[in-house]
Amino acid sequence: MSLKKQAINGAVWTYSQQFGTQLINFLVSIILARLLLPEEFGLIGMISIFMGIGTTLFDGGMTSSLIRSKDLNNSDYSTVFIFNMLVSIGIYSVIFVISPFIAEFYYQPSLTEITRIYALSFIFSAFGSVQNTILTKSMNFKKQTLLSIPSLIAGSIVGLFMAVNGFGVWSLVGMTLTNTLTLSIVLWLTSKWKPSFEFSNDIFIKHFNYGYKLTLSGILDTVFTNIYQIVIGRFFSASIVGYYTRANQLMMMPVGNVSTALNKVAFPLFAEIQYDEARLKNAYKKIMLLVLFIINPIVVLMLVLAEPLTVFLFTERWLPMVPIFQIICLSGLLYPLHLYNLLILQVKGRSDLFLKLEIAKKVVLAIILISSFFYGLYGLLWGQLLFSVLSLFINTYFAGSMINYPMRQQIKDIIPLFLLAIFLGTSIYFVDQYFLMKLSDIIRLVINSIIGVSLYIATAYIFKFSSLLEIKNIILKK
């Protein structure tokens, strides 16, 4: 199978996985949002930074090194597996000890036990991380898709059962633990590879020298990505953290679904052609424009229709999250650009530059955070958007220089897509406000979505957007 066909096949199966898992997660989250209180989602949001740091640490950037490296043997995989397991146990031990201090920081005593139990997911995830990496490296996304289904269903059943029976926040904990444990067991049982428990210092150093910089970058990114939940949880309330967390999750559903699916395909694909600058630039450009073409209309429709969408999905109890969600959606439009520019740095092996850029950007974020804090919650949110814009210039400048695709050219290529999105948003806002306001929420959502998608595709066709043709070709070939 050619590399292009392999990439398309991988994208289809990865999208199937993303769509299937996101659909189940979405339906389950709707039910849970109706059964649980915003404060209970907020409690999980408060500890998300510690979970994120732990996940980044136990991987150590080692799996990324496995994906981009050639001529691997069993010793490579076994060394990384042992490292992941030992570090995950160490991380759990640390979190077990510091959990009372976390609870005290947020003035939430219940977080002590919640954090200790939730953190078991580190060990469960590490158990199957290398097996999952092998599937990614071989671009066997079909198998990944099929294996993810049992764990997702099991986690959803446990979470819903616990929520219905009044377990509150523990429903979210039980759902996560069941999901991660089941997935690792399934990966272990179905993988041909089994660890030999052979640990090679030389192999460890080789992968660690590449991975540790990504790990430090990942820790910085996790800390500052979740810094808003820390500040909101410490100085506002658990319910507002719940609104913020739910708004961010809702925005990331389409954004993360599309971006992550193509990212899983793009990393091994880019790694395969990393030394062919022309092919790498062309592949990067096509994927970037394709992702934006798909994501932009979805996010814009969600932004414009935020109020009826929130009431329909989560009931009026969640209405305070609407303005939070709308601002977060603006940042979400830029997410794919950050993701794929940084992916170029990883593919090129420039984990050193990756780390330096993360440090520089976090200094900028700290300045913006301190300055915007005095303007309250919405000052923080608008500051987050400003940081996303500034980071985009930094990422595109350095990544673009590595594939002869400078920042100015990247911006020039994406402007038409954003103008198309603005046209869509303005049109739907006018239609909704002047013609559909008195209708029920579901009718407004359906009619606006049909009009919006039709208008978007028609406009893209008239102005001959290349991404529309790419989608058409992919569909016809499949």
Order of alpha helices (4+ residues) and beta strands (2+ residues): alpha-alpha-alpha-alpha-alpha-alpha-alpha-alpha-alpha-alpha-alpha-alpha-alpha-alpha-alpha-alpha-alpha-alpha-alpha-alpha-alpha
